[in-house]
Amino acid sequence: IEMAGDSRFPDVDAEGSENNEETEIVVNVGGVRQVFYGDNLNQYPETRLAELINCLSGGYDSIFSLCDDYDPGKREFYFDRDPDAFKCIIDVYYFGEIHMKKGICPICFKNEMEFWKVDLKFLDDCCKTHLSEKKEELEEIARRVQLILDDLGVDASENRWKRCQKYIWKFLEKPESSYPARVIAVLSFLFILISSVVMCVGTIPDLQVVDAEGNRMEHPTLDSIETACIGWFTMEYVLRLISSPNKLHFALSFMNIVDVLAILPFYVSLTLTHLGAKLMELSNVQQAVQALRIMRIARIFKLARHSSGLQTLTYALKRSFKELGLLLMYLAVGIFVFSALGYTMEQSHPETLFKSIPQSFWWAIITMTTVGYGDIYPKTTLGKLNAAISFLCGVIAIALPIHPIINNFVRYYNKQRVLETAAKHELELMELNSAEGKAASSKSELEDLSREGKEGPFYSSRLKVSHSDTFIHLLSEEKHYRTRLQSCK
């Protein structure tokens, strides 16, 4: 640091505090020297740079509490920090706000701001968005790593029933945990496919049988296969419900509600078939059973549990509600306009198919969506011109919001892959650091033992402590875990 006035370090106390407005300081950050003036720095007196103005009056203890090194001859403070981030942070003294450059890790930039004691409120809103996204990613990585550590760890304080619950939950919910769990996941997937195929094949007339009253019904073999599939789904759902750590959250989960909707119609229809005839007419019972059997199509959504692609598509659609709303709005406006024009232009033709504007909505829908069934079509020249324009507008209206929806899907899919890789990388680093720490500890213990002459009782007790240190316990240390997650990758 260079300061106006006397160049001797002990004499700064006399003049420094009175002339700090005219003080000129030079800071060396990562080899890059920056010159500052007291009038700028004193705008934010709680920051580290503002504290440098009066730090010389406190002696070397005060100086080295703020910087990494100090050269009395050059009057220069040295900081071993990121110079690129520092160039962004000093904008607060000149512009009152901070913008983060591209290529700088948001978490590292936040740490730099905390080091220089600059409040995060000075960070611009656009940069806060990047910071919040990065924090969400790290929280997701931490959640995934913690789940894996929980699966690896065994709490000795838990009773046998708790350990059994955890094992069943991991066995049914996490196929990647073991080979038998993967087999169960494949079997569940096959049962879903078989049940869906049986539901479709059962509607083929040639495969149906006629009962005593002359009504067609599913073949008994197909009915038996359906019963076996429902039995598997029921057993799977009950076991997952019993072993779930949070049963209320489990019951209200969307995919679990789908599971209930896939199972419930079978038991309701079975109850109506055996008991409903006594309470209502047989025809009403058959209609109710038929309506419930249609609900079996809900089981196809169970495939989403075993398909990451379907889960990604669902999430992308949730994130694309705005784009989907725009698409529906474009189509709704076009349908109303072109159906009204088509009805008006086709009234002059004696054999017109446009009987009313609401009836013309169907024509506008199938035309703008490029389906074109041909059941309703224009016959006049103006009507055909209107149909051509509606077709082109429909293509444009559908094409415009598609690109953002695809981007949301690709972004989320790539993000999930990155998070999965990052979680595995964190576990590998934690394992490596734990192994290195254990090896270093063992080496230091052996050196201590050799210096102490390897006394009998002491030697055996030290080996016993070293032998009792387990790998999983080291991985679950919270302090080490947080330190790794806060690092920049």
Backbone torsions as a table, in degrees:
resi	resn	phi	psi	omega
1	ILE	NA	133.1	172.0
2	GLU	-104.5	133.7	-177.5
3	MET	-131.5	145.1	179.3
4	ALA	-67.1	150.2	177.9
5	GLY	103.5	-154.0	-178.2
6	ASP	-64.5	141.0	-178.0
7	SER	-85.9	-5.2	-178.1
8	ARG	-81.8	133.4	-175.7
9	PHE	-60.8	-44.5	-175.4
10	PRO	-68.1	-18.9	-175.1
11	ASP	-89.5	0.7	-176.6
12	VAL	-69.5	-26.5	-176.1
13	ASP	-61.4	-27.5	-174.7
14	ALA	-75.5	-37.5	-173.0
15	GLU	-113.0	-18.8	-169.6
16	GLY	-62.1	-45.5	-174.7
17	SER	-70.4	-26.7	-178.2
18	GLU	-82.6	-31.3	-175.9
19	ASN	-111.2	30.1	-176.2
20	ASN	-69.2	-16.7	176.2
21	GLU	-68.4	-33.8	-179.8
22	GLU	-95.3	6.5	-176.2
23	THR	-68.3	134.1	176.2
24	GLU	-113.4	124.5	-179.3
25	ILE	-124.6	147.9	178.5
26	VAL	-120.6	126.5	-176.7
27	VAL	-117.7	132.8	178.2
28	ASN	-106.0	110.0	-178.3
29	VAL	-115.5	108.8	178.7
30	GLY	60.1	31.7	180.0
31	GLY	90.4	-3.1	179.7
32	VAL	-107.4	120.9	-178.0
33	ARG	-92.0	135.5	179.4
34	GLN	-129.3	139.8	-179.6
35	VAL	-106.1	132.1	179.5
36	PHE	-130.8	159.1	179.1
37	TYR	-121.4	149.5	-174.2
38	GLY	-62.1	-35.1	-178.0
39	ASP	-65.3	-30.7	176.8
40	ASN	-76.5	-43.7	-175.7
41	LEU	-70.0	-31.9	-177.6
42	ASN	-72.4	-4.5	173.3
43	GLN	-64.9	-29.5	179.6
44	TYR	-128.9	79.7	-172.0
45	PRO	-66.8	-17.1	-178.2
46	GLU	-84.8	-5.3	-179.5
47	THR	-79.6	162.5	-176.7
48	ARG	-66.5	-38.7	-179.9
49	LEU	-65.6	-37.1	177.5
50	ALA	-66.8	-32.4	178.3
51	GLU	-70.3	-19.3	179.1
52	LEU	-67.0	-23.7	-175.3
53	ILE	-63.0	-42.6	-176.1
54	ASN	-105.1	8.7	-174.6
55	CYS	-71.6	-26.4	-177.2
56	LEU	-66.8	-24.9	180.0
57	SER	-69.8	-17.6	-179.1
58	GLY	-93.4	-1.2	179.2
59	GLY	85.6	-170.8	-174.7
60	TYR	-66.9	-32.4	179.0
61	ASP	-62.2	-41.3	178.5
62	SER	-68.7	-36.9	-178.7
63	ILE	-66.4	-50.6	-175.1
64	PHE	-76.5	-7.2	170.8
65	SER	-78.9	-13.3	-178.6
66	LEU	-110.7	-23.7	-175.6
67	CYS	-132.5	173.8	178.9
68	ASP	-87.6	-32.3	-179.6
69	ASP	-157.1	160.7	-178.8
70	TYR	-145.7	134.6	178.6
71	ASP	-110.0	105.6	-178.7
72	PRO	-63.7	-32.6	-178.8
73	GLY	-66.2	-44.9	-179.9
74	LYS	-89.7	-7.6	-176.0
75	ARG	54.4	54.8	-172.0
76	GLU	-133.9	130.8	174.3
77	PHE	-91.3	142.1	179.9
78	TYR	-118.9	135.2	178.1
79	PHE	-128.4	126.5	176.7
80	ASP	-90.6	71.0	-178.2
81	ARG	-128.8	176.0	-178.9
82	ASP	-75.9	116.2	-179.0
83	PRO	-68.9	-31.4	-179.9
84	ASP	-66.3	-43.4	176.9
85	ALA	-66.7	-35.2	-179.8
86	PHE	-65.1	-37.9	178.4
87	LYS	-62.5	-31.9	177.0
88	CYS	-75.8	-37.5	-174.5
89	ILE	-70.1	-34.6	-176.8
90	ILE	-71.3	-7.4	175.8
91	ASP	-63.5	-21.1	-179.1
92	VAL	-64.2	-29.6	-179.2
93	TYR	-76.8	-18.3	-177.6
94	TYR	-110.8	-33.1	-175.8
95	PHE	-118.4	-11.3	178.9
96	GLY	79.4	6.6	177.2
97	GLU	-151.2	163.3	-175.4
98	ILE	-126.8	135.4	173.8
99	HIS	-118.8	136.3	-178.2
100	MET	-92.1	130.7	179.7
101	LYS	-72.0	155.9	175.5
102	LYS	-69.2	145.4	179.3
103	GLY	93.0	-8.0	178.1
104	ILE	-95.6	131.4	178.9
105	CYS	-64.0	126.3	-179.1
106	PRO	-58.7	-37.9	-179.4
107	ILE	-67.6	-42.1	177.1
108	CYS	-64.9	-37.7	178.4
109	PHE	-65.1	-38.5	176.7
110	LYS	-63.1	-40.5	177.4
111	ASN	-64.8	-36.8	177.3
112	GLU	-65.1	-41.0	178.1
113	MET	-63.9	-38.3	177.8
114	GLU	-66.8	-36.1	178.4
115	PHE	-65.5	-44.0	179.9
116	TRP	-81.1	3.4	175.6
117	LYS	59.3	40.7	176.1
118	VAL	-104.4	128.4	-175.7
119	ASP	-68.4	146.3	-179.4
120	LEU	-68.6	-14.8	179.8
121	LYS	-66.2	-20.4	178.5
122	PHE	-79.9	-10.5	177.4
123	LEU	-74.1	131.6	-176.9
124	ASP	-64.4	155.4	-175.2
125	ASP	-60.7	-37.3	-179.5
126	CYS	-63.6	-35.5	179.5
127	CYS	-79.1	-29.4	175.8
128	LYS	-63.7	-31.8	177.6
129	THR	-62.2	-44.6	177.7
130	HIS	-63.2	-39.0	180.0
131	LEU	-65.8	-43.2	179.3
132	SER	-65.6	-37.5	177.6
133	GLU	-63.9	-42.2	-179.8
134	LYS	-66.1	-39.5	178.3
135	LYS	-64.1	-38.8	177.1
136	GLU	-64.2	-39.0	177.8
137	GLU	-63.5	-44.5	179.7
138	LEU	-65.6	-36.5	176.9
139	GLU	-65.4	-37.8	177.8
140	GLU	-67.4	-41.2	176.8
141	ILE	-62.0	-43.1	179.2
142	ALA	-62.3	-39.6	179.0
143	ARG	-64.4	-42.9	-179.3
144	ARG	-67.1	-42.0	179.3
145	VAL	-64.4	-40.8	-179.3
146	GLN	-65.1	-37.7	176.7
147	LEU	-62.2	-41.4	178.9
148	ILE	-66.5	-40.8	179.0
149	LEU	-65.8	-36.9	176.9
150	ASP	-64.3	-36.6	178.2
151	ASP	-68.8	-35.4	-179.2
152	LEU	-75.6	-34.5	-174.5
153	GLY	-77.6	153.0	176.8
154	VAL	-128.5	116.9	179.9
155	ASP	-86.0	114.8	-177.3
156	ALA	-68.5	-20.4	-178.9
157	SER	-77.4	-14.8	-179.4
158	GLU	-75.8	145.9	177.5
159	ASN	-79.0	178.4	-175.5
160	ARG	-65.7	-37.6	-178.9
161	TRP	-66.2	-38.9	178.0
162	LYS	-64.9	-42.4	178.3
163	ARG	-65.6	-36.5	177.6
164	CYS	-65.9	-42.1	177.0
165	GLN	-59.7	-45.7	-179.8
166	LYS	-62.7	-38.6	179.5
167	TYR	-66.6	-43.8	179.6
168	ILE	-65.0	-41.0	179.7
169	TRP	-62.7	-44.2	178.3
170	LYS	-67.7	-34.5	-178.8
171	PHE	-66.8	-36.8	-175.7
172	LEU	-95.9	-28.4	-173.5
173	GLU	-100.4	-18.8	-174.1
174	LYS	-128.1	87.0	-177.4
175	PRO	-61.8	-25.4	-177.3
176	GLU	-77.7	-5.4	-175.8
177	SER	-73.2	-30.7	-178.0
178	SER	-161.4	167.0	179.2
179	TYR	-67.2	-45.3	176.8
180	PRO	-59.3	-34.3	178.1
181	ALA	-65.5	-36.7	176.3
182	ARG	-66.4	-37.2	177.9
183	VAL	-63.2	-42.9	178.9
184	ILE	-63.6	-39.5	178.8
185	ALA	-64.1	-40.9	177.9
186	VAL	-65.5	-41.4	177.7
187	LEU	-62.1	-42.4	178.1
188	SER	-62.3	-40.9	177.4
189	PHE	-62.3	-42.2	179.8
190	LEU	-66.9	-38.5	177.8
191	PHE	-63.4	-37.4	177.2
192	ILE	-63.9	-45.0	179.0
193	LEU	-64.1	-44.5	-179.6
194	ILE	-62.3	-43.0	180.0
195	SER	-63.2	-40.9	178.8
196	SER	-66.6	-40.5	178.7
197	VAL	-65.8	-41.2	179.3
198	VAL	-62.8	-39.5	178.4
199	MET	-61.1	-39.4	-179.6
200	CYS	-75.3	-44.3	-177.7
201	VAL	-65.9	-31.0	-178.3
202	GLY	-65.2	-15.7	179.0
203	THR	-88.9	-4.5	178.6
204	ILE	-72.9	123.8	-176.3
205	PRO	-59.3	-35.9	-178.0
206	ASP	-67.1	-22.9	-179.5
207	LEU	-97.8	1.4	178.4
208	GLN	-91.9	159.3	178.0
209	VAL	-118.5	161.3	-178.7
210	VAL	-106.8	129.9	-179.8
211	ASP	-83.2	-174.1	-176.7
212	ALA	-64.5	-25.1	-178.6
213	GLU	-94.9	5.3	177.2
214	GLY	86.8	8.6	179.2
215	ASN	-92.1	141.0	178.0
216	ARG	-78.2	140.2	179.5
217	MET	-144.7	165.7	-177.6
218	GLU	-65.7	153.6	178.7
219	HIS	-65.1	139.9	-179.2
220	PRO	-56.7	-34.0	179.1
221	THR	-64.5	-44.6	177.9
222	LEU	-64.5	-36.1	178.5
223	ASP	-65.4	-36.2	178.0
224	SER	-68.4	-40.4	177.3
225	ILE	-63.3	-40.5	177.8
226	GLU	-61.7	-41.5	179.4
227	THR	-64.4	-39.5	178.6
228	ALA	-65.0	-40.8	178.9
229	CYS	-64.9	-42.5	178.5
230	ILE	-64.3	-37.4	176.6
231	GLY	-61.4	-41.2	177.9
232	TRP	-64.7	-45.9	-179.9
233	PHE	-61.5	-39.8	-179.2
234	THR	-66.4	-45.7	179.2
235	MET	-62.7	-41.6	-179.9
236	GLU	-63.2	-44.5	-178.2
237	TYR	-66.6	-42.7	-178.7
238	VAL	-64.2	-43.2	179.2
239	LEU	-64.5	-40.8	178.6
240	ARG	-67.0	-37.0	178.3
241	LEU	-66.8	-43.0	-179.4
242	ILE	-65.8	-38.7	-175.3
243	SER	-89.6	-4.7	-177.1
244	SER	-67.7	138.5	179.5
245	PRO	-71.0	-29.5	179.1
246	ASN	-128.6	97.3	-172.2
247	LYS	-70.2	-33.3	178.6
248	LEU	-67.2	-45.5	176.5
249	HIS	-62.8	-37.5	178.8
250	PHE	-63.5	-44.8	-177.1
251	ALA	-67.4	-31.4	-176.8
252	LEU	-92.4	-1.9	178.2
253	SER	-67.4	144.1	-175.1
254	PHE	-61.2	-46.5	-177.3
255	MET	-66.3	-32.5	177.4
256	ASN	-73.2	-32.2	173.1
257	ILE	-64.6	-38.3	175.4
258	VAL	-61.5	-40.7	177.7
259	ASP	-60.2	-41.9	178.9
260	VAL	-65.0	-42.6	179.6
261	LEU	-65.3	-27.4	178.2
262	ALA	-77.8	-26.0	-177.0
263	ILE	-95.3	-39.8	-170.5
264	LEU	-59.3	-41.8	-178.4
265	PRO	-57.3	-33.6	-178.9
266	PHE	-63.6	-46.7	-177.9
267	TYR	-72.8	-35.0	177.8
268	VAL	-67.0	-44.6	178.7
269	SER	-65.5	-35.9	176.9
270	LEU	-64.0	-40.0	178.5
271	THR	-66.9	-42.3	-179.9
272	LEU	-66.5	-35.6	-178.5
273	THR	-65.8	-40.1	-176.2
274	HIS	-89.8	-31.5	-175.9
275	LEU	-114.4	-22.2	-175.0
276	GLY	-69.4	-28.4	-178.8
277	ALA	-64.1	-25.2	179.0
278	LYS	-79.4	-20.1	-175.2
279	LEU	-103.0	-24.0	-178.6
280	MET	-145.8	177.2	-178.8
281	GLU	-68.3	152.7	-177.3
282	LEU	-63.5	-36.8	-179.8
283	SER	-64.5	-39.4	178.2
284	ASN	-66.7	-37.3	177.4
285	VAL	-63.1	-43.7	-179.6
286	GLN	-64.6	-38.9	177.7
287	GLN	-65.4	-40.9	178.8
288	ALA	-65.8	-41.0	178.6
289	VAL	-64.3	-41.6	179.7
290	GLN	-63.0	-41.0	178.6
291	ALA	-65.1	-38.1	179.0
292	LEU	-70.1	-34.4	-179.9
293	ARG	-67.0	-27.6	177.3
294	ILE	-65.8	-29.1	180.0
295	MET	-67.5	-6.8	178.4
296	ARG	-65.1	-16.3	179.2
297	ILE	-64.7	-16.4	179.6
298	ALA	-64.5	-22.4	-176.4
299	ARG	-70.5	-17.8	177.9
300	ILE	-65.8	-25.9	178.8
301	PHE	-72.7	-12.8	175.5
302	LYS	-64.6	-19.5	177.9
303	LEU	-62.0	-26.3	-179.1
304	ALA	-62.7	-24.8	179.3
305	ARG	-66.9	-28.7	-176.1
306	HIS	-107.9	5.7	-177.5
307	SER	-126.4	113.4	176.8
308	SER	-68.1	-28.3	178.2
309	GLY	-64.2	-43.6	177.8
310	LEU	-66.7	-36.8	177.3
311	GLN	-65.5	-39.8	177.7
312	THR	-65.5	-40.3	178.1
313	LEU	-63.0	-41.5	178.6
314	THR	-62.2	-44.1	179.8
315	TYR	-65.8	-39.5	179.4
316	ALA	-63.4	-38.1	177.8
317	LEU	-68.0	-36.3	176.5
318	LYS	-63.2	-40.3	179.9
319	ARG	-75.9	-9.1	-174.9
320	SER	-111.3	24.3	179.5
321	PHE	-60.7	-36.9	179.9
322	LYS	-65.0	-45.7	179.5
323	GLU	-66.4	-39.6	177.0
324	LEU	-65.5	-36.5	175.6
325	GLY	-63.8	-40.6	176.2
326	LEU	-63.0	-40.9	178.5
327	LEU	-60.9	-46.9	179.6
328	LEU	-65.0	-35.9	179.0
329	MET	-66.6	-44.6	177.5
330	TYR	-58.2	-47.2	-178.6
331	LEU	-65.8	-39.5	-178.9
332	ALA	-63.4	-44.0	178.8
333	VAL	-64.2	-45.0	-179.8
334	GLY	-64.5	-40.2	179.4
335	ILE	-62.1	-43.6	-179.7
336	PHE	-65.7	-44.9	-176.7
337	VAL	-67.0	-50.5	-174.1
338	PHE	-74.1	-29.7	175.4
339	SER	-68.2	-39.5	177.2
340	ALA	-65.9	-42.1	177.8
341	LEU	-66.1	-41.9	179.2
342	GLY	-63.0	-41.6	177.8
343	TYR	-62.5	-42.9	-178.9
344	THR	-66.4	-43.2	-176.2
345	MET	-73.1	-25.6	-176.6
346	GLU	-91.7	-1.8	-178.7
347	GLN	-70.0	-23.9	-179.5
348	SER	-75.3	-15.2	-178.6
349	HIS	-89.2	132.2	-176.4
350	PRO	-66.2	-28.5	-177.7
351	GLU	-107.3	38.6	-177.6
352	THR	-64.5	145.2	176.9
353	LEU	-98.8	-3.3	179.9
354	PHE	-95.1	91.1	-175.2
355	LYS	-81.1	-29.9	-180.0
356	SER	-157.9	165.9	179.2
357	ILE	-66.8	-44.1	176.3
358	PRO	-59.3	-36.2	176.6
359	GLN	-68.1	-30.4	179.5
360	SER	-72.4	-17.2	177.0
361	PHE	-57.5	-40.4	-179.1
362	TRP	-61.2	-43.1	178.0
363	TRP	-62.3	-42.4	-179.0
364	ALA	-65.8	-37.1	-179.4
365	ILE	-65.1	-50.5	-177.2
366	ILE	-71.9	-21.0	177.0
367	THR	-80.6	-46.6	-177.8
368	MET	-70.1	-27.2	177.2
369	THR	-90.8	9.6	176.2
370	THR	60.5	28.5	176.3
371	VAL	-84.0	-58.8	173.9
372	GLY	61.9	70.0	179.1
373	TYR	-67.7	-30.7	-179.1
374	GLY	88.5	4.2	177.4
375	ASP	-73.6	-28.7	173.8
376	ILE	-128.3	127.5	-178.2
377	TYR	-150.1	151.5	-179.9
378	PRO	-76.8	152.2	-179.5
379	LYS	-120.5	-15.6	178.0
380	THR	-93.3	162.8	-179.3
381	THR	-65.9	-43.8	178.6
382	LEU	-65.5	-35.8	178.2
383	GLY	-65.2	-39.1	178.3
384	LYS	-68.6	-36.9	176.1
385	LEU	-64.1	-41.8	176.8
386	ASN	-62.1	-38.4	178.9
387	ALA	-65.9	-39.2	178.7
388	ALA	-64.3	-43.1	179.7
389	ILE	-65.8	-41.3	179.5
390	SER	-64.3	-36.1	177.8
391	PHE	-63.1	-47.4	-179.5
392	LEU	-64.8	-42.4	178.4
393	CYS	-64.3	-35.5	177.8
394	GLY	-64.3	-41.5	178.0
395	VAL	-62.1	-43.0	-179.9
396	ILE	-66.7	-43.4	-177.8
397	ALA	-63.5	-35.9	179.9
398	ILE	-77.2	-36.2	-174.6
399	ALA	-73.0	-31.4	-173.9
400	LEU	-62.3	-49.8	-177.2
401	PRO	-82.1	-5.7	-175.7
402	ILE	-67.0	-39.8	-176.3
403	HIS	-61.4	-46.4	175.9
404	PRO	-60.8	-36.2	179.1
405	ILE	-65.3	-42.8	177.5
406	ILE	-63.9	-40.0	178.2
407	ASN	-61.9	-40.5	178.0
408	ASN	-62.2	-40.7	179.0
409	PHE	-64.5	-48.2	-177.7
410	VAL	-65.4	-40.7	-178.8
411	ARG	-63.8	-44.7	-178.7
412	TYR	-68.8	-39.4	180.0
413	TYR	-63.8	-45.3	178.7
414	ASN	-66.4	-35.8	179.8
415	LYS	-64.7	-40.4	179.0
416	GLN	-64.6	-38.3	177.8
417	ARG	-66.4	-40.8	179.2
418	VAL	-65.1	-42.7	180.0
419	LEU	-64.8	-39.4	178.6
420	GLU	-64.2	-42.7	178.4
421	THR	-66.0	-39.9	-179.8
422	ALA	-65.2	-39.0	178.4
423	ALA	-63.2	-43.0	177.9
424	LYS	-64.7	-38.1	179.6
425	HIS	-65.1	-39.6	177.7
426	GLU	-61.9	-42.6	179.5
427	LEU	-64.3	-40.2	178.0
428	GLU	-63.4	-42.3	179.0
429	LEU	-66.1	-40.9	178.6
430	MET	-63.9	-39.4	177.9
431	GLU	-65.3	-42.6	-179.7
432	LEU	-65.0	-46.1	179.8
433	ASN	-64.5	-36.5	178.7
434	SER	-66.5	-41.9	179.0
435	ALA	-65.2	-40.6	178.7
436	GLU	-65.6	-42.3	178.7
437	GLY	-63.1	-38.9	179.1
438	LYS	-67.4	-40.2	179.2
439	ALA	-66.1	-42.4	179.1
440	ALA	-64.8	-38.7	178.5
441	SER	-64.8	-42.2	179.2
442	SER	-64.3	-38.4	-179.8
443	LYS	-65.8	-43.8	179.3
444	SER	-65.4	-35.6	178.8
445	GLU	-66.1	-41.1	178.7
446	LEU	-64.5	-38.6	178.3
447	GLU	-64.6	-42.0	177.9
448	ASP	-62.6	-39.1	-179.1
449	LEU	-66.9	-39.3	179.6
450	SER	-67.1	-35.4	178.7
451	ARG	-70.8	-31.0	-177.9
452	GLU	-88.1	4.4	174.8
453	GLY	82.1	12.7	176.6
454	LYS	53.7	56.4	178.8
455	GLU	-66.2	144.2	-170.5
456	GLY	-55.6	-68.1	-176.1
457	PRO	-61.8	-42.0	-179.6
458	PHE	-64.2	-40.9	-178.7
459	TYR	-63.3	-45.4	-178.7
460	SER	-67.6	-37.0	179.5
461	SER	-68.5	-39.5	179.7
462	ARG	-64.7	-41.4	177.5
463	LEU	-63.9	-36.0	-179.8
464	LYS	-65.2	-42.1	178.1
465	VAL	-65.2	-43.6	179.9
466	SER	-63.4	-38.9	-177.9
467	HIS	-69.8	-26.4	-176.9
468	SER	-80.8	-11.5	177.8
469	ASP	-70.2	123.1	-177.2
470	THR	-104.8	157.3	-177.1
471	PHE	-68.5	-43.2	-176.3
472	ILE	-67.2	-36.9	178.2
473	HIS	-61.5	-38.7	179.1
474	LEU	-67.8	-37.4	-179.8
475	LEU	-66.4	-29.8	-174.7
476	SER	-88.9	7.5	178.8
477	GLU	-68.3	124.8	-171.6
478	GLU	-68.0	-39.1	-176.9
479	LYS	-63.8	-49.6	179.2
480	HIS	-64.3	-35.0	-178.3
481	TYR	-65.2	-45.4	-179.2
482	ARG	-67.8	-37.1	-179.1
483	THR	-61.9	-41.2	-179.9
484	ARG	-67.7	-39.3	-178.4
485	LEU	-70.1	-24.4	-179.3
486	GLN	-85.1	-4.1	-179.6
487	SER	-78.7	156.5	179.8
488	CYS	-90.2	134.3	-179.0
489	LYS	-96.9	NA	NA
